C-alpha cells in the first residue's frame, strides 16, 4: 500500500460467527497468485519469506476460523 493509503478493520457478528474484515487501498493480488495464497514460502515480492499468510492461516485454523481473500 502506498503511503497515505487507508487500512480499514471492521468487526461484526453474523449469527454464531464473528467476522473480522480487513481491507486496504493496496494494488491488490494478481488473479494468477490467488490459488497460492497461504502456501508456505510463496511470495511474489522481491524480498520476504512467504510465511506471513501461511502463519495467519495456521492461527485461524487453530481457532476454528477461516480466512477468505
PDB file of N, CA, C, O and CB in Angstrom:
ATOM      1  N   UNK A   1       0.851  -1.162   0.000  1.00  0.00           N
ATOM      2  CA  UNK A   1       0.000   0.000   0.000  1.00  0.00           C
ATOM      3  C   UNK A   1       0.901   1.230   0.000  1.00  0.00           C
ATOM      4  O   UNK A   1       1.898   1.287   0.720  1.00  0.00           O
ATOM      5  CB  UNK A   1      -0.971  -0.005   1.220  1.00  0.00           C
ATOM      6  N   UNK A   2       0.541   2.191  -0.802  1.00  0.00           N
ATOM      7  CA  UNK A   2       1.296   3.435  -0.894  1.00  0.00           C
ATOM      8  C   UNK A   2       1.123   4.263   0.375  1.00  0.00           C
ATOM      9  O   UNK A   2       0.095   4.154   1.044  1.00  0.00           O
ATOM     10  CB  UNK A   2       0.853   4.242  -2.122  1.00  0.00           C
ATOM     11  N   UNK A   3       2.109   5.087   0.716  1.00  0.00           N
ATOM     12  CA  UNK A   3       1.943   5.980   1.868  1.00  0.00           C
ATOM     13  C   UNK A   3       0.692   6.841   1.707  1.00  0.00           C
ATOM     14  O   UNK A   3       0.402   7.328   0.614  1.00  0.00           O
ATOM     15  CB  UNK A   3       3.186   6.877   2.043  1.00  0.00           C
ATOM     16  N   UNK A   4      -0.036   7.021   2.788  1.00  0.00           N
ATOM     17  CA  UNK A   4      -1.260   7.816   2.751  1.00  0.00           C
ATOM     18  C   UNK A   4      -2.502   7.006   2.444  1.00  0.00           C
ATOM     19  O   UNK A   4      -3.611   7.540   2.480  1.00  0.00           O
ATOM     20  CB  UNK A   4      -1.125   8.897   1.744  1.00  0.00           C
ATOM     21  N   UNK A   5      -2.339   5.713   2.138  1.00  0.00           N
ATOM     22  CA  UNK A   5      -3.490   4.856   1.865  1.00  0.00           C
ATOM     23  C   UNK A   5      -4.221   4.504   3.147  1.00  0.00           C
ATOM     24  O   UNK A   5      -3.720   4.742   4.246  1.00  0.00           O
ATOM     25  CB  UNK A   5      -3.053   3.584   1.145  1.00  0.00           C
ATOM     26  N   UNK A   6      -5.402   3.938   3.000  1.00  0.00           N
ATOM     27  CA  UNK A   6      -6.226   3.580   4.148  1.00  0.00           C
ATOM     28  C   UNK A   6      -6.211   2.081   4.396  1.00  0.00           C
ATOM     29  O   UNK A   6      -6.219   1.277   3.463  1.00  0.00           O
ATOM     30  CB  UNK A   6      -7.655   4.059   3.942  1.00  0.00           C
ATOM     31  N   UNK A   7      -6.188   1.726   5.664  1.00  0.00           N
ATOM     32  CA  UNK A   7      -6.357   0.353   6.118  1.00  0.00           C
ATOM     33  C   UNK A   7      -7.603   0.363   6.986  1.00  0.00           C
ATOM     34  O   UNK A   7      -7.668   1.104   7.966  1.00  0.00           O
ATOM     35  CB  UNK A   7      -5.083  -0.188   6.905  1.00  0.00           C
ATOM     36  N   UNK A   8      -8.590  -0.449   6.637  1.00  0.00           N
ATOM     37  CA  UNK A   8      -9.857  -0.477   7.365  1.00  0.00           C
ATOM     38  C   UNK A   8     -10.027  -1.829   8.039  1.00  0.00           C
ATOM     39  O   UNK A   8      -9.859  -2.874   7.412  1.00  0.00           O
ATOM     40  CB  UNK A   8     -11.047  -0.189   6.418  1.00  0.00           C
ATOM     41  N   UNK A   9     -10.361  -1.798   9.318  1.00  0.00           N
ATOM     42  CA  UNK A   9     -10.622  -3.010  10.088  1.00  0.00           C
ATOM     43  C   UNK A   9     -12.033  -2.906  10.648  1.00  0.00           C
ATOM     44  O   UNK A   9     -12.361  -1.942  11.340  1.00  0.00           O
ATOM     45  CB  UNK A   9      -9.565  -3.206  11.236  1.00  0.00           C
ATOM     46  N   UNK A  10     -12.876  -3.903  10.348  1.00  0.00           N
ATOM     47  CA  UNK A  10     -14.258  -3.926  10.833  1.00  0.00           C
ATOM     48  C   UNK A  10     -14.518  -5.263  11.511  1.00  0.00           C
ATOM     49  O   UNK A  10     -13.987  -6.293  11.096  1.00  0.00           O
ATOM     50  CB  UNK A  10     -15.270  -3.690   9.668  1.00  0.00           C
ATOM     51  N   UNK A  11     -15.330  -5.240  12.547  1.00  0.00           N
ATOM     52  CA  UNK A  11     -15.781  -6.475  13.183  1.00  0.00           C
ATOM     53  C   UNK A  11     -17.295  -6.439  13.289  1.00  0.00           C
ATOM     54  O   UNK A  11     -17.889  -5.388  13.530  1.00  0.00           O
ATOM     55  CB  UNK A  11     -15.128  -6.662  14.587  1.00  0.00           C
ATOM     56  N   UNK A  12     -17.912  -7.599  13.105  1.00  0.00           N
ATOM     57  CA  UNK A  12     -19.357  -7.708  13.259  1.00  0.00           C
ATOM     58  C   UNK A  12     -19.722  -9.171  13.453  1.00  0.00           C
ATOM     59  O   UNK A  12     -18.916 -10.066  13.197  1.00  0.00           O
ATOM     60  CB  UNK A  12     -20.099  -7.110  12.034  1.00  0.00           C
ATOM     61  N   UNK A  13     -20.939  -9.399  13.904  1.00  0.00           N
ATOM     62  CA  UNK A  13     -21.390 -10.778  14.092  1.00  0.00           C
ATOM     63  C   UNK A  13     -22.367 -11.147  12.988  1.00  0.00           C
ATOM     64  O   UNK A  13     -23.089 -10.305  12.455  1.00  0.00           O
ATOM     65  CB  UNK A  13     -22.044 -10.965  15.483  1.00  0.00           C
ATOM     66  N   UNK A  14     -22.365 -12.434  12.664  1.00  0.00           N
ATOM     67  CA  UNK A  14     -23.246 -12.980  11.644  1.00  0.00           C
ATOM     68  C   UNK A  14     -23.764 -14.306  12.198  1.00  0.00           C
ATOM     69  O   UNK A  14     -23.181 -15.363  11.954  1.00  0.00           O
ATOM     70  CB  UNK A  14     -22.503 -13.165  10.249  1.00  0.00           C
ATOM     71  N   UNK A  15     -24.858 -14.237  12.941  1.00  0.00           N
ATOM     72  CA  UNK A  15     -25.357 -15.447  13.596  1.00  0.00           C
ATOM     73  C   UNK A  15     -24.398 -15.867  14.687  1.00  0.00           C
ATOM     74  O   UNK A  15     -24.108 -15.089  15.596  1.00  0.00           O
ATOM     75  CB  UNK A  15     -25.549 -16.590  12.581  1.00  0.00           C
ATOM     76  N   UNK A  16     -23.902 -17.095  14.606  1.00  0.00           N
ATOM     77  CA  UNK A  16     -22.960 -17.590  15.609  1.00  0.00           C
ATOM     78  C   UNK A  16     -21.514 -17.238  15.280  1.00  0.00           C
ATOM     79  O   UNK A  16     -20.616 -17.523  16.073  1.00  0.00           O
ATOM     80  CB  UNK A  16     -23.096 -19.087  15.746  1.00  0.00           C
ATOM     81  N   UNK A  17     -21.277 -16.628  14.136  1.00  0.00           N
ATOM     82  CA  UNK A  17     -19.922 -16.298  13.702  1.00  0.00           C
ATOM     83  C   UNK A  17     -19.574 -14.843  14.005  1.00  0.00           C
ATOM     84  O   UNK A  17     -20.442 -13.970  14.023  1.00  0.00           O
ATOM     85  CB  UNK A  17     -19.766 -16.569  12.210  1.00  0.00           C
ATOM     86  N   UNK A  18     -18.298 -14.607  14.239  1.00  0.00           N
ATOM     87  CA  UNK A  18     -17.765 -13.256  14.364  1.00  0.00           C
ATOM     88  C   UNK A  18     -16.880 -13.027  13.147  1.00  0.00           C
ATOM     89  O   UNK A  18     -16.034 -13.859  12.820  1.00  0.00           O
ATOM     90  CB  UNK A  18     -16.965 -13.055  15.718  1.00  0.00           C
ATOM     91  N   UNK A  19     -17.077 -11.909  12.489  1.00  0.00           N
ATOM     92  CA  UNK A  19     -16.339 -11.593  11.267  1.00  0.00           C
ATOM     93  C   UNK A  19     -15.350 -10.473  11.554  1.00  0.00           C
ATOM     94  O   UNK A  19     -15.708  -9.460  12.156  1.00  0.00           O
ATOM     95  CB  UNK A  19     -17.305 -11.192  10.118  1.00  0.00           C
ATOM     96  N   UNK A  20     -14.113 -10.655  11.125  1.00  0.00           N
ATOM     97  CA  UNK A  20     -13.092  -9.618  11.147  1.00  0.00           C
ATOM     98  C   UNK A  20     -12.772  -9.338   9.689  1.00  0.00           C
ATOM     99  O   UNK A  20     -12.206 -10.188   9.001  1.00  0.00           O
ATOM    100  CB  UNK A  20     -11.800 -10.052  11.975  1.00  0.00           C
ATOM    101  N   UNK A  21     -13.129  -8.157   9.214  1.00  0.00           N
ATOM    102  CA  UNK A  21     -12.922  -7.801   7.811  1.00  0.00           C
ATOM    103  C   UNK A  21     -11.834  -6.736   7.728  1.00  0.00           C
ATOM    104  O   UNK A  21     -11.913  -5.707   8.399  1.00  0.00           O
ATOM    105  CB  UNK A  21     -14.245  -7.295   7.156  1.00  0.00           C
ATOM    106  N   UNK A  22     -10.829  -6.983   6.914  1.00  0.00           N
ATOM    107  CA  UNK A  22      -9.715  -6.061   6.749  1.00  0.00           C
ATOM    108  C   UNK A  22      -9.605  -5.726   5.271  1.00  0.00           C
ATOM    109  O   UNK A  22      -9.606  -6.616   4.421  1.00  0.00           O
ATOM    110  CB  UNK A  22      -8.381  -6.667   7.297  1.00  0.00           C
ATOM    111  N   UNK A  23      -9.509  -4.440   4.972  1.00  0.00           N
ATOM    112  CA  UNK A  23      -9.328  -4.015   3.580  1.00  0.00           C
ATOM    113  C   UNK A  23      -8.326  -2.868   3.543  1.00  0.00           C
ATOM    114  O   UNK A  23      -8.134  -2.157   4.529  1.00  0.00           O
ATOM    115  CB  UNK A  23     -10.689  -3.585   2.937  1.00  0.00           C
ATOM    116  N   UNK A  24      -7.695  -2.705   2.390  1.00  0.00           N
ATOM    117  CA  UNK A  24      -6.752  -1.608   2.226  1.00  0.00           C
ATOM    118  C   UNK A  24      -6.835  -1.077   0.806  1.00  0.00           C
ATOM    119  O   UNK A  24      -7.609  -1.571  -0.015  1.00  0.00           O
ATOM    120  CB  UNK A  24      -5.316  -2.061   2.555  1.00  0.00           C
ATOM    121  N   UNK A  25      -6.033  -0.071   0.532  1.00  0.00           N
ATOM    122  CA  UNK A  25      -6.002   0.527  -0.792  1.00  0.00           C
ATOM    123  C   UNK A  25      -4.750   0.106  -1.552  1.00  0.00           C
ATOM    124  O   UNK A  25      -4.248   0.848  -2.395  1.00  0.00           O
ATOM    125  CB  UNK A  25      -6.072   2.047  -0.690  1.00  0.00           C
ATOM    126  N   UNK A  26      -4.255  -1.077  -1.251  1.00  0.00           N
ATOM    127  CA  UNK A  26      -3.078  -1.594  -1.939  1.00  0.00           C
ATOM    128  C   UNK A  26      -3.401  -1.956  -3.379  1.00  0.00           C
ATOM    129  O   UNK A  26      -4.547  -1.844  -3.816  1.00  0.00           O
ATOM    130  CB  UNK A  26      -2.522  -2.810  -1.205  1.00  0.00           C
ATOM    131  N   UNK A  27      -2.389  -2.388  -4.106  1.00  0.00           N
ATOM    132  CA  UNK A  27      -2.569  -2.697  -5.526  1.00  0.00           C
ATOM    133  C   UNK A  27      -3.332  -3.989  -5.766  1.00  0.00           C
ATOM    134  O   UNK A  27      -3.711  -4.283  -6.900  1.00  0.00           O
ATOM    135  CB  UNK A  27      -1.232  -2.780  -6.201  1.00  0.00           C
ATOM    136  N   UNK A  28      -3.562  -4.761  -4.718  1.00  0.00           N
ATOM    137  CA  UNK A  28      -4.323  -5.998  -4.870  1.00  0.00           C
ATOM    138  C   UNK A  28      -3.436  -7.182  -5.196  1.00  0.00           C
ATOM    139  O   UNK A  28      -2.224  -7.047  -5.368  1.00  0.00           O
ATOM    140  CB  UNK A  28      -5.364  -5.837  -5.943  1.00  0.00           C
ATOM    141  N   UNK A  29      -4.052  -8.325  -5.277  1.00  0.00           N
ATOM    142  CA  UNK A  29      -3.345  -9.572  -5.552  1.00  0.00           C
ATOM    143  C   UNK A  29      -3.697 -10.007  -6.968  1.00  0.00           C
ATOM    144  O   UNK A  29      -4.877 -10.142  -7.290  1.00  0.00           O
ATOM    145  CB  UNK A  29      -3.713 -10.686  -4.508  1.00  0.00           C
ATOM    146  N   UNK A  30      -2.700 -10.228  -7.820  1.00  0.00           N
ATOM    147  CA  UNK A  30      -2.995 -10.676  -9.178  1.00  0.00           C
ATOM    148  C   UNK A  30      -3.748 -12.010  -9.152  1.00  0.00           C
ATOM    149  O   UNK A  30      -3.435 -12.877  -8.336  1.00  0.00           O
ATOM    150  CB  UNK A  30      -1.692 -10.809  -9.995  1.00  0.00           C
ATOM    151  N   UNK A  31      -4.727 -12.182 -10.026  1.00  0.00           N
ATOM    152  CA  UNK A  31      -5.500 -13.429 -10.066  1.00  0.00           C
ATOM    153  C   UNK A  31      -4.628 -14.682 -10.170  1.00  0.00           C
ATOM    154  O   UNK A  31      -4.992 -15.726  -9.628  1.00  0.00           O
ATOM    155  CB  UNK A  31      -6.458 -13.392 -11.230  1.00  0.00           C
ATOM    156  N   UNK A  32      -3.486 -14.599 -10.856  1.00  0.00           N
ATOM    157  CA  UNK A  32      -2.625 -15.779 -11.017  1.00  0.00           C
ATOM    158  C   UNK A  32      -2.001 -16.235  -9.698  1.00  0.00           C
ATOM    159  O   UNK A  32      -1.515 -17.361  -9.604  1.00  0.00           O
ATOM    160  CB  UNK A  32      -1.524 -15.484 -12.022  1.00  0.00           C
ATOM    161  N   UNK A  33      -2.010 -15.365  -8.672  1.00  0.00           N
ATOM    162  CA  UNK A  33      -1.439 -15.714  -7.370  1.00  0.00           C
ATOM    163  C   UNK A  33      -2.485 -16.163  -6.355  1.00  0.00           C
ATOM    164  O   UNK A  33      -2.123 -16.678  -5.297  1.00  0.00           O
ATOM    165  CB  UNK A  33      -0.684 -14.538  -6.817  1.00  0.00           C
ATOM    166  N   UNK A  34      -3.755 -15.985  -6.645  1.00  0.00           N
ATOM    167  CA  UNK A  34      -4.802 -16.254  -5.654  1.00  0.00           C
ATOM    168  C   UNK A  34      -4.783 -17.696  -5.144  1.00  0.00           C
ATOM    169  O   UNK A  34      -4.994 -17.924  -3.952  1.00  0.00           O
ATOM    170  CB  UNK A  34      -6.161 -15.949  -6.251  1.00  0.00           C
ATOM    171  N   UNK A  35      -4.537 -18.661  -6.011  1.00  0.00           N
ATOM    172  CA  UNK A  35      -4.562 -20.063  -5.572  1.00  0.00           C
ATOM    173  C   UNK A  35      -3.323 -20.450  -4.764  1.00  0.00           C
ATOM    174  O   UNK A  35      -3.270 -21.538  -4.191  1.00  0.00           O
ATOM    175  CB  UNK A  35      -4.687 -20.978  -6.776  1.00  0.00           C
ATOM    176  N   UNK A  36      -2.328 -19.564  -4.720  1.00  0.00           N
ATOM    177  CA  UNK A  36      -1.104 -19.844  -3.973  1.00  0.00           C
ATOM    178  C   UNK A  36      -1.061 -19.129  -2.624  1.00  0.00           C
ATOM    179  O   UNK A  36      -0.132 -19.334  -1.843  1.00  0.00           O
ATOM    180  CB  UNK A  36       0.100 -19.445  -4.794  1.00  0.00           C
ATOM    181  N   UNK A  37      -2.057 -18.296  -2.348  1.00  0.00           N
ATOM    182  CA  UNK A  37      -2.067 -17.531  -1.104  1.00  0.00           C
ATOM    183  C   UNK A  37      -2.124 -18.478   0.089  1.00  0.00           C
ATOM    184  O   UNK A  37      -2.957 -19.384   0.129  1.00  0.00           O
ATOM    185  CB  UNK A  37      -3.259 -16.550  -1.073  1.00  0.00           C
ATOM    186  N   UNK A  38      -1.248 -18.271   1.050  1.00  0.00           N
ATOM    187  CA  UNK A  38      -1.215 -19.106   2.244  1.00  0.00           C
ATOM    188  C   UNK A  38      -0.294 -20.303   2.149  1.00  0.00           C
ATOM    189  O   UNK A  38      -0.089 -20.999   3.143  1.00  0.00           O
ATOM    190  CB  UNK A  38      -2.573 -19.575   2.548  1.00  0.00           C
ATOM    191  N   UNK A  39       0.263 -20.559   0.981  1.00  0.00           N
ATOM    192  CA  UNK A  39       1.218 -21.660   0.836  1.00  0.00           C
ATOM    193  C   UNK A  39       2.567 -21.189   1.391  1.00  0.00           C
ATOM    194  O   UNK A  39       3.094 -20.166   0.954  1.00  0.00           O
ATOM    195  CB  UNK A  39       1.347 -22.117  -0.674  1.00  0.00           C
ATOM    196  N   UNK A  40       3.127 -21.937   2.355  1.00  0.00           N
ATOM    197  CA  UNK A  40       4.399 -21.511   2.942  1.00  0.00           C
ATOM    198  C   UNK A  40       5.478 -21.280   1.886  1.00  0.00           C
ATOM    199  O   UNK A  40       5.646 -22.073   0.960  1.00  0.00           O
ATOM    200  CB  UNK A  40       4.880 -22.544   3.943  1.00  0.00           C
ATOM    201  N   UNK A  41       6.193 -20.189   2.049  1.00  0.00           N
ATOM    202  CA  UNK A  41       7.330 -19.773   1.238  1.00  0.00           C
ATOM    203  C   UNK A  41       6.949 -19.244  -0.142  1.00  0.00           C
ATOM    204  O   UNK A  41       7.837 -18.915  -0.929  1.00  0.00           O
ATOM    205  CB  UNK A  41       8.266 -20.916   1.080  1.00  0.00           C
ATOM    206  N   UNK A  42       5.654 -19.150  -0.460  1.00  0.00           N
ATOM    207  CA  UNK A  42       5.277 -18.498  -1.715  1.00  0.00           C
ATOM    208  C   UNK A  42       5.286 -16.997  -1.490  1.00  0.00           C
ATOM    209  O   UNK A  42       4.674 -16.505  -0.542  1.00  0.00           O
ATOM    210  CB  UNK A  42       3.874 -18.981  -2.216  1.00  0.00           C
ATOM    211  N   UNK A  43       5.970 -16.272  -2.349  1.00  0.00           N
ATOM    212  CA  UNK A  43       5.946 -14.816  -2.312  1.00  0.00           C
ATOM    213  C   UNK A  43       6.066 -14.282  -3.725  1.00  0.00           C
ATOM    214  O   UNK A  43       6.756 -14.862  -4.564  1.00  0.00           O
ATOM    215  CB  UNK A  43       7.077 -14.261  -1.417  1.00  0.00           C
ATOM    216  N   UNK A  44       5.398 -13.183  -3.981  1.00  0.00           N
ATOM    217  CA  UNK A  44       5.511 -12.501  -5.260  1.00  0.00           C
ATOM    218  C   UNK A  44       6.373 -11.249  -5.098  1.00  0.00           C
ATOM    219  O   UNK A  44       6.536 -10.471  -6.037  1.00  0.00           O
ATOM    220  CB  UNK A  44       4.111 -12.136  -5.814  1.00  0.00           C
ATOM    221  N   UNK A  45       6.918 -11.067  -3.907  1.00  0.00           N
ATOM    222  CA  UNK A  45       7.741  -9.894  -3.601  1.00  0.00           C
ATOM    223  C   UNK A  45       9.210 -10.187  -3.871  1.00  0.00           C
ATOM    224  O   UNK A  45       9.631 -11.342  -3.924  1.00  0.00           O
ATOM    225  CB  UNK A  45       7.545  -9.461  -2.137  1.00  0.00           C
ATOM    226  N   UNK A  46       9.985  -9.110  -4.041  1.00  0.00           N
ATOM    227  CA  UNK A  46      11.425  -9.256  -4.231  1.00  0.00           C
ATOM    228  C   UNK A  46      12.117  -9.694  -2.945  1.00  0.00           C
ATOM    229  O   UNK A  46      13.164 -10.340  -2.981  1.00  0.00           O
ATOM    230  CB  UNK A  46      12.027  -7.945  -4.725  1.00  0.00           C
ATOM    231  N   UNK A  47      11.522  -9.337  -1.811  1.00  0.00           N
ATOM    232  CA  UNK A  47      12.080  -9.755  -0.532  1.00  0.00           C
ATOM    233  C   UNK A  47      10.941 -10.273   0.336  1.00  0.00           C
ATOM    234  O   UNK A  47       9.774  -9.971   0.089  1.00  0.00           O
ATOM    235  CB  UNK A  47      12.838  -8.580   0.170  1.00  0.00           C
ATOM    236  N   UNK A  48      11.277 -11.034   1.326  1.00  0.00           N
ATOM    237  CA  UNK A  48      10.254 -11.616   2.192  1.00  0.00           C
ATOM    238  C   UNK A  48      10.387 -13.124   2.220  1.00  0.00           C
ATOM    239  O   UNK A  48      11.059 -13.721   1.378  1.00  0.00           O
ATOM    240  CB  UNK A  48       8.850 -11.214   1.723  1.00  0.00           C
ATOM    241  N   UNK A  49       9.739 -13.731   3.198  1.00  0.00           N
ATOM    242  CA  UNK A  49       9.868 -15.176   3.378  1.00  0.00           C
ATOM    243  C   UNK A  49       8.696 -15.966   2.819  1.00  0.00           C
ATOM    244  O   UNK A  49       8.808 -17.172   2.604  1.00  0.00           O
ATOM    245  CB  UNK A  49      10.021 -15.489   4.827  1.00  0.00           C
ATOM    246  N   UNK A  50       7.573 -15.296   2.583  1.00  0.00           N
ATOM    247  CA  UNK A  50       6.388 -16.024   2.148  1.00  0.00           C
ATOM    248  C   UNK A  50       5.719 -16.774   3.280  1.00  0.00           C
ATOM    249  O   UNK A  50       4.984 -17.733   3.045  1.00  0.00           O
ATOM    250  CB  UNK A  50       6.747 -16.984   1.054  1.00  0.00           C
ATOM    251  N   UNK A  51       5.968 -16.346   4.511  1.00  0.00           N
ATOM    252  CA  UNK A  51       5.382 -17.036   5.659  1.00  0.00           C
ATOM    253  C   UNK A  51       4.239 -16.273   6.316  1.00  0.00           C
ATOM    254  O   UNK A  51       3.517 -16.849   7.130  1.00  0.00           O
ATOM    255  CB  UNK A  51       6.443 -17.301   6.677  1.00  0.00           C
ATOM    256  N   UNK A  52       4.050 -15.005   5.993  1.00  0.00           N
ATOM    257  CA  UNK A  52       3.043 -14.185   6.663  1.00  0.00           C
ATOM    258  C   UNK A  52       1.644 -14.771   6.630  1.00  0.00           C
ATOM    259  O   UNK A  52       1.060 -15.026   7.683  1.00  0.00           O
ATOM    260  CB  UNK A  52       3.014 -12.836   6.049  1.00  0.00           C
ATOM    261  N   UNK A  53       1.098 -14.989   5.452  1.00  0.00           N
ATOM    262  CA  UNK A  53      -0.256 -15.538   5.356  1.00  0.00           C
ATOM    263  C   UNK A  53      -0.308 -17.002   5.765  1.00  0.00           C
ATOM    264  O   UNK A  53      -1.329 -17.463   6.276  1.00  0.00           O
ATOM    265  CB  UNK A  53      -0.783 -15.384   3.942  1.00  0.00           C
ATOM    266  N   UNK A  54       0.771 -17.737   5.550  1.00  0.00           N
ATOM    267  CA  UNK A  54       0.796 -19.138   5.982  1.00  0.00           C
ATOM    268  C   UNK A  54       0.620 -19.220   7.494  1.00  0.00           C
ATOM    269  O   UNK A  54      -0.109 -20.080   7.990  1.00  0.00           O
ATOM    270  CB  UNK A  54       2.120 -19.822   5.556  1.00  0.00           C
ATOM    271  N   UNK A  55       1.279 -18.335   8.221  1.00  0.00           N
ATOM    272  CA  UNK A  55       1.131 -18.293   9.680  1.00  0.00           C
ATOM    273  C   UNK A  55      -0.286 -17.875  10.048  1.00  0.00           C
ATOM    274  O   UNK A  55      -0.879 -18.442  10.966  1.00  0.00           O
ATOM    275  CB  UNK A  55       2.158 -17.323  10.311  1.00  0.00           C
ATOM    276  N   UNK A  56      -0.835 -16.887   9.341  1.00  0.00           N
ATOM    277  CA  UNK A  56      -2.210 -16.446   9.609  1.00  0.00           C
ATOM    278  C   UNK A  56      -3.207 -17.583   9.404  1.00  0.00           C
ATOM    279  O   UNK A  56      -4.118 -17.756  10.213  1.00  0.00           O
ATOM    280  CB  UNK A  56      -2.576 -15.260   8.704  1.00  0.00           C
ATOM    281  N   UNK A  57      -3.048 -18.355   8.339  1.00  0.00           N
ATOM    282  CA  UNK A  57      -3.940 -19.489   8.086  1.00  0.00           C
ATOM    283  C   UNK A  57      -3.852 -20.517   9.212  1.00  0.00           C
ATOM    284  O   UNK A  57      -4.872 -21.066   9.629  1.00  0.00           O
ATOM    285  CB  UNK A  57      -3.597 -20.151   6.741  1.00  0.00           C
ATOM    286  N   UNK A  58      -2.643 -20.781   9.706  1.00  0.00           N
ATOM    287  CA  UNK A  58      -2.449 -21.750  10.780  1.00  0.00           C
ATOM    288  C   UNK A  58      -3.092 -21.255  12.073  1.00  0.00           C
ATOM    289  O   UNK A  58      -3.742 -22.030  12.775  1.00  0.00           O
ATOM    290  CB  UNK A  58      -0.950 -22.020  10.998  1.00  0.00           C
ATOM    291  N   UNK A  59      -2.920 -19.978  12.394  1.00  0.00           N
ATOM    292  CA  UNK A  59      -3.544 -19.412  13.597  1.00  0.00           C
ATOM    293  C   UNK A  59      -5.061 -19.490  13.489  1.00  0.00           C
ATOM    294  O   UNK A  59      -5.736 -19.877  14.443  1.00  0.00           O
ATOM    295  CB  UNK A  59      -3.097 -17.945  13.810  1.00  0.00           C
ATOM    296  N   UNK A  60      -5.592 -19.126  12.337  1.00  0.00           N
ATOM    297  CA  UNK A  60      -7.045 -19.176  12.137  1.00  0.00           C
ATOM    298  C   UNK A  60      -7.562 -20.603  12.309  1.00  0.00           C
ATOM    299  O   UNK A  60      -8.575 -20.821  12.973  1.00  0.00           O
ATOM    300  CB  UNK A  60      -7.420 -18.639  10.736  1.00  0.00           C
ATOM    301  N   UNK A  61      -6.875 -21.568  11.718  1.00  0.00           N
ATOM    302  CA  UNK A  61      -7.313 -22.968  11.806  1.00  0.00           C
ATOM    303  C   UNK A  61      -7.333 -23.456  13.255  1.00  0.00           C
ATOM    304  O   UNK A  61      -8.232 -24.201  13.644  1.00  0.00           O
ATOM    305  CB  UNK A  61      -6.394 -23.868  10.964  1.00  0.00           C
ATOM    306  N   UNK A  62      -6.365 -23.047  14.041  1.00  0.00           N
ATOM    307  CA  UNK A  62      -6.310 -23.475  15.449  1.00  0.00           C
ATOM    308  C   UNK A  62      -7.428 -22.865  16.288  1.00  0.00           C
ATOM    309  O   UNK A  62      -7.708 -23.326  17.394  1.00  0.00           O
ATOM    310  CB  UNK A  62      -4.964 -23.104  16.054  1.00  0.00           C
ATOM    311  N   UNK A  63      -8.059 -21.829  15.756  1.00  0.00           N
ATOM    312  CA  UNK A  63      -9.172 -21.184  16.457  1.00  0.00           C
ATOM    313  C   UNK A  63     -10.510 -21.471  15.764  1.00  0.00           C
ATOM    314  O   UNK A  63     -11.492 -20.759  15.971  1.00  0.00           O
ATOM    315  CB  UNK A  63      -8.939 -19.665  16.540  1.00  0.00           C
ATOM    316  N   UNK A  64     -10.533 -22.526  14.937  1.00  0.00           N
ATOM    317  CA  UNK A  64     -11.741 -22.894  14.186  1.00  0.00           C
ATOM    318  C   UNK A  64     -12.262 -21.729  13.361  1.00  0.00           C
ATOM    319  O   UNK A  64     -13.469 -21.500  13.275  1.00  0.00           O
ATOM    320  CB  UNK A  64     -12.832 -23.379  15.139  1.00  0.00           C
ATOM    321  N   UNK A  65     -11.342 -21.002  12.758  1.00  0.00           N
ATOM    322  CA  UNK A  65     -11.689 -19.839  11.940  1.00  0.00           C
ATOM    323  C   UNK A  65     -11.268 -20.102  10.497  1.00  0.00           C
ATOM    324  O   UNK A  65     -10.625 -21.108  10.197  1.00  0.00           O
ATOM    325  CB  UNK A  65     -11.011 -18.544  12.487  1.00  0.00           C
ATOM    326  N   UNK A  66     -11.635 -19.198   9.628  1.00  0.00           N
ATOM    327  CA  UNK A  66     -11.282 -19.314   8.213  1.00  0.00           C
ATOM    328  C   UNK A  66     -10.835 -17.957   7.702  1.00  0.00           C
ATOM    329  O   UNK A  66     -11.233 -16.917   8.226  1.00  0.00           O
ATOM    330  CB  UNK A  66     -12.477 -19.851   7.377  1.00  0.00           C
ATOM    331  N   UNK A  67     -10.007 -17.981   6.677  1.00  0.00           N
ATOM    332  CA  UNK A  67      -9.574 -16.762   6.005  1.00  0.00           C
ATOM    333  C   UNK A  67     -10.097 -16.823   4.586  1.00  0.00           C
ATOM    334  O   UNK A  67      -9.928 -17.822   3.888  1.00  0.00           O
ATOM    335  CB  UNK A  67      -8.013 -16.599   6.033  1.00  0.00           C
ATOM    336  N   UNK A  68     -10.731 -15.749   4.172  1.00  0.00           N
ATOM    337  CA  UNK A  68     -11.279 -15.645   2.816  1.00  0.00           C
ATOM    338  C   UNK A  68     -10.678 -14.403   2.180  1.00  0.00           C
ATOM    339  O   UNK A  68     -10.862 -13.292   2.679  1.00  0.00           O
ATOM    340  CB  UNK A  68     -12.857 -15.580   2.822  1.00  0.00           C
ATOM    341  N   UNK A  69      -9.961 -14.590   1.080  1.00  0.00           N
ATOM    342  CA  UNK A  69      -9.321 -13.458   0.404  1.00  0.00           C
ATOM    343  C   UNK A  69     -10.121 -13.116  -0.834  1.00  0.00           C
ATOM    344  O   UNK A  69      -9.766 -12.190  -1.563  1.00  0.00           O
ATOM    345  CB  UNK A  69      -7.843 -13.777   0.034  1.00  0.00           C
TER     346      UNK A  69
END
